[in-house]
Amino acid sequence: MDSVFSQPLTPGTRSRNARLRPTRADWAIAFSATALAGLSLFPAWIDRADRQVAAAETENPSAALDPRQTSGISMIGGTAKRIDIEAALAARDERAAADTPYEPASFKVYELGDVRQDLQSAYRPEPDLLEESDFGLLPARSSDGRRPFDVYKAASASAPGPQIAIVVGGLGISQSGTQTAIASLPPSVTLGFAANGNSLDRWMQEGRRSGHELLLQTPMEPVGYPSVDPGENTVTREEMQSEDYSSLYASLARMTNYVGVMNYLGGALTADPQAMRPFLDELARRGLMYLDDGTSARSRTVDAAGLSLAPTGTADLVLDDVQDPAAIDGRLAELEEIARKRGRAIGVASAFEMSTAVISQWVRAAEGRGIVIVPVSALVTDPERG
């Protein structure tokens, strides 16, 4: 074939193999035949395309969704729930004004499989769950509605028994304390990283590789602020009441791959439901949970959470406010008693080496007594789950 098409032609002559080259008449005949065939097949093609779309919608109901209507799909444990966040928040405000009980917006359920990261890729941020901003990369719902809360949460043990979640916070402040906590705490213990800590991306990756679920501790306005100062980018009541999220965004952008936020201090902010509502609403829009560490008796988080779509919870006990092994053991025993009475309990501690050592030993012993240690995401109230 190469020899046929490489022969040069002189002007005014035709190739000896001209029969292999189509003439204008050949092109005309071919075009007419193709057009007739296409017209005859067009109705059948349309019918086949329609049937293919219908089949796809039957096999995967979410394929039929208008892309503009999928921003509120959240998938939890294999179930996708379609919910319009903005509509739900508007309905919330209407019910609050009318003094009627809050109810989340209705949703449709589709089975789409488990969306959690597997352990091998758990240290990698999901690009679809990130939003570029002047503050850096912020957590956000994906275009198909997946939440960071759903994707980054750790697997929960399915064994029957009282459930306890333990959050060890303050990681990222002390390098040695952070390394010890990640290395020694069982994967079922949730880790809380201080937004103003150091080397957070490095520690996040190590924590996720070890199987831990992560929270971000955000500095929030305490009683006595600014004399009592939680640090840079403190979220204040004034900011939240004016819906100024700049301080919150600056903290949220410090790390990735976390399921939600826990307060660092914050007694003044959490006591103000008018400030907590926009705070929780913003977390809900971004698909994040909120855990109140339970240190402030004045906290109104529960009241604000009743009008929010953010997954929320409150710790029952601080486990290590006294740095003594016997005292920490006593608090853990108290936490176990709460779990046996209520079926579940949440405890919080700090990443002191003594605390992590006592908690690590206690967790292994408690599992032998039938206590189920779960990540904190398993024990929060999630309005989108229903």
Sequence and secondary structure as in RCSB ss.txt:
>XXXX:A:sequence
MDSVFSQPLTPGTRSRNARLRPTRADWAIAFSATALAGLSLFPAWIDRADRQVAAAETENPSAALDPRQTSGISM
IGGTAKRIDIEAALAARDERAAADTPYEPASFKVYELGDVRQDLQSAYRPEPDLLEESDFGLLPARSSDGRRPFD
VYKAASASAPGPQIAIVVGGLGISQSGTQTAIASLPPSVTLGFAANGNSLDRWMQEGRRSGHELLLQTPMEPVGY
PSVDPGENTVTREEMQSEDYSSLYASLARMTNYVGVMNYLGGALTADPQAMRPFLDELARRGLMYLDDGTSARSR
TVDAAGLSLAPTGTADLVLDDVQDPAAIDGRLAELEEIARKRGRAIGVASAFEMSTAVISQWVRAAEGRGIVIVP
VSALVTDPERG
>XXXX:A:secstr
 HHHHT    TT   TTGGGS  HHHHHHHHHHHHHHHHHHHHHHHHHHHHHHHHHHHH GGGGS GGG TTEEE
ETEEEEE  HHHHHHHHHHHHHTT        EEEEEE  S  GGGTTS  GGGEEEETTEEEE   TT   HHH
HS        S EEEEEEEEETTBHHHHHHHHHHS TTSEEEEETT SSHHHHHHHHHHTT  EEEEEEE  TTT
TTS   TT B HHHHHTT  HHHHHHHTT  S  EEEEEE HHHHT HHHHHHHHHHHHHTT EEEE S  TT  
HHHHHTT  S EEE SEES SS  HHHHHHHHHHHHHHHHHHSEEEEEEE  HHHHHHHHHHHHHHHHTT EE  
GGGTSB TTT 
